[in-house]
């Protein structure tokens, strides 16, 4: 599929580039986090990343004083599989080049969306990106099968942890997969086999 740049005008409806933060030490620490040769590892919270001065700066300046968590999503991936959204913006900080696959929440129809609405945006190493709450997204990808990615994921604290108890599951509630995480899966994905709501129609997109 065609890959655009997060610096292109087309990305403005999905997110924006964060500037005026010093991520020098943060990127060094991120580059030391585990990164599998195959598959993906995700940690919602990493104490070493959260201990850095820029973490408190993001909590106060970007999230307006809300408590945050800083974790990472690292590994080897070239497939869409799912889309998710939160009730707030997500900040991703890239220690390596990677690709974001995104779509608009406004294009969901009863919890479904066709994969031809998904766009791919290349993010260069060293870039910090805000994904709007209205942006559907999932795990980053690489543009070729030989590369791996390391990306810090910053969200309000407790996001992507234990799912809250809900008596009934109907409408949007059936998409709730974890705390503050609504998930739409492709039928071919591992998440669908684990019980996630199927809502991605069409081809399961691959970069390689």
Buried (B, 14 or more C-beta within 10 A) or exposed (E): BEBBEBEEEEBEEBBBEBEEBEBEEBBEBBEEBEBEEEEBEEBBBBEEBBEBEBBEEBBEEBBEEEEBBBBBBBBBBBBBBBBBBBEBBBBBBBBBBBBBBBBBBEEBEEBEBBBEBBBBBBBEEEBBBBBBEEBBBBBBBBBEEEBBBBBBBBBBBBBBBEEEEEEEEEEEEBBBBBBBBBBBBBEBBEBBEEEBBBBBBEBBBEBE
